[in-house]
Amino acid sequence: MMTDILHLLLLITQYEKQDFQDVLSIGAGVFALILFSLSLYSWLRRKRFSLLVVALAFFLKKCNSVCTRTK
C-alpha cells in the first residue's frame, strides 16, 4: 500500500502542471460520480427530498468536470 502511494506521488511529480490539473480533474469527477451514486442509493432507500438534492449537486459537479475536460 505504501509503495503504491509512493509510486503515485512519483508519477504525479513527473507530470507537467497541465497534466497534473487534468489528473485532479479526472479524480474529482470520479469522486463526484461515486458520491452521486451513494446519494441516489440513499434516496431510493429513504425517499427524503434532501438526499435527491444532494445527488443532483454531485451529478452537476460530474457534468462540470466532464465539460471542462473536453474543452
Residue pairs with C-beta under 8 A, 6 or more apart in sequence:
12 20
12 23
15 23
22 69
25 65
25 68
25 69
26 65
26 69
28 61
28 65
29 61
29 62
29 65
29 66
29 69
32 58
32 59
32 61
32 62
32 65
33 58
33 62
35 58
36 55
36 58
36 59
36 62
39 51
39 52
39 54
39 55
39 58
40 52
40 55
42 48
42 51
43 51
43 52
43 55
